[in-house]
Amino acid sequence: MRHTACFLALAALAADACADQFGSGADAFEIEFVTVGDPGNPADVTGVPNPAGSVDYSYRIGKYEISESIVEKAITAMGRPLDHSARGPDRPVTNITWIDAARVVNWLNTSTGHAPAYKFGGPREAFFELWAPGDDGYDPANPYRNTQAKYFFPTTDEWYKAAYYDPAAGVYYDYATGSNDLPDGIDFANDPDFEVVRRDGFGVSQPHEVTNAGVLSPYGTMGQTGNVVEMEESAYDLVNDSTLESRGARGGAYFEVDIWLDATWRGQVSPSLGGDPIGFRVASRVPEPGTLAAGLWAAATFLALRRRRSALLAR
């Protein structure tokens, strides 16, 4: 009975958040995801783009921005150096191009037995390409992303919904804090009480650690307002038909006062240029029911065996 209760508890937790494992040994790490459900939610018509945020399927998105540590461990496993920031392992990675971040996302897929999300060709796979009609996983509506990939950048709508939509109230907020009020930022050095990482009477010199970036959105993400600007998968013009066109980017950064922070701002970034305040987070398909059940059953079995071992040692 206790084992059944444990299994049910694990299943309930998995519906909202779970961490996926990557790498091995000293280079092992995990990415925690939250589930964004409520497929077919209405679009927002008050932000940018207009409309935005309607997604007709469930998906997952990273609870936190991708950290420098995650990128460095992925680089070690890939054996391919990639330029990026060096502020500290737990701070969000910045100064990484969309192209190189896509390589990291591809490694998340291929290292776990899934198809790469993004297509690269040429010597040493140097060039980003569109998926073509003859490719497995080709999607004519989005030639950037392979449909067989598990991990990917969030699209404009996927990012927007996770940040601003409240499924309980059925409304969109201006900020990824569950509120329309300008969120409290950093008022003084080592300010322990804030809602987002932004300049608010104190000149913030760098982003905070990804797990210390403010309050959560209604879906449970942190840092989608402030800390660092995040790159989208979507092209700035929302038509993913060119490898060279700028990608959307949004969310505002640590040095902002109030501009760039709300749902009405969406910027753009060249896929081949990195920037000091620009990072990313990863989204994912929801695991297949059979895969999820197998994982939960394995976890429940592990807990049961550990309990049994503890009981034997106590005798």
Secondary structure, 3 states (H helix, E strand, C coil): CHHHHHHHHHHHHHHHEEEEEECCHHHCEEEEEEEECCCCCCCECCCCCCCECCCCCCEEEECCCCEHHHHHHHHHHHCCCCCCCCCCCCCECCCCCHHHHHHHHHHHHHCCCCCCCCEEECHHHCEEECCCCCCCCCCCCCCCCCCCCCEECCCHHHHHHHHHEECCCCEECCECCCECCCCCCECCCCCCCCCECCECCCCCCCCCCCCCCECECCCCCECCCCCCEEEEEEECCCCCCCCCCCEEEECCCCCCCCCCCCCCCCEEECCCCCCCCEECCCEECCCCHHHHHHHHHHHHHHHHHHHHHHHHHHC
